[in-house]
Amino acid sequence: MKTILVVDDDALIRETISYALQLNGYRRSEAADGRQALEQFQTGTIDLLILDIQLPDMTGLEVCREIRKNDTTLPIIFITAYPQEVYALEAFDVGGDDFVRKPFNTAELMWRVKVKFKKSQQDEVPLSKQPNVLTYGDIRLDSESFEIHCAEKLIELTDVQFGILETLLSAPNKVFSRDEIMDRAYKDGRIVSERTIDNHKRGIRRRFREAGCGDPIKTISGRGYKAMKIDSGTEI
């Protein structure tokens, strides 16, 4: 049985989500602030985190950053009452996996929880047959060490951002549709919106720009995305 930690300073919201989790067969745990959330994370018994962004002692974004220092795979679903555009990009950038705006439908939230635990059967290739290192121009992606370099500069990406770039670099001459990126970069069978892909894409571009490198992603209008070759920090 999976254990899900619900972090929100509103007791009614915690109770509502916890009750829905119980009905769906999950163990549930609760925290009212960031400190309590991190303490429960340290127990090592949490399988998924539902995390409010606005907390009394620290933001959910800060909680996520602390968790990602030690665990890059724990699924984290952010919830917030603020407009999605305000925090969505930063939520994904710090390592969040999904983003739900309040007020939300508990049935939809439970669906999002369930798909996090589903193992996608599509496009799975045995790890022994996957190349550990992908290179394209100045970009070097090592899936074993989970590192990306551009012209010898280390680029730090979230899990999903890493998966998107890995997908594009796996066939640099191919134009990938949103659905293909979703199937390959998201390993939990989740369906995401065009806006979500765009948010991750902007995050990747910002990380490369901050490192003084060019844009690694080319948008093909009406078709999708492909890898952009970077040579000595310059787009080609």
Helices and strands as residue ranges (DSSP letters): E 3-7, H 11-23, E 27-31, H 34-41, E 48-52, H 60-68, E 76-80, H 84-93, E 98-101, H 106-116, G 127-129, E 133-136, E 139-142, E 147-150, E 153-155, H 159-170, H 178-185, H 194-210, E 217-220, E 224-227, E 230-231, E 234-235
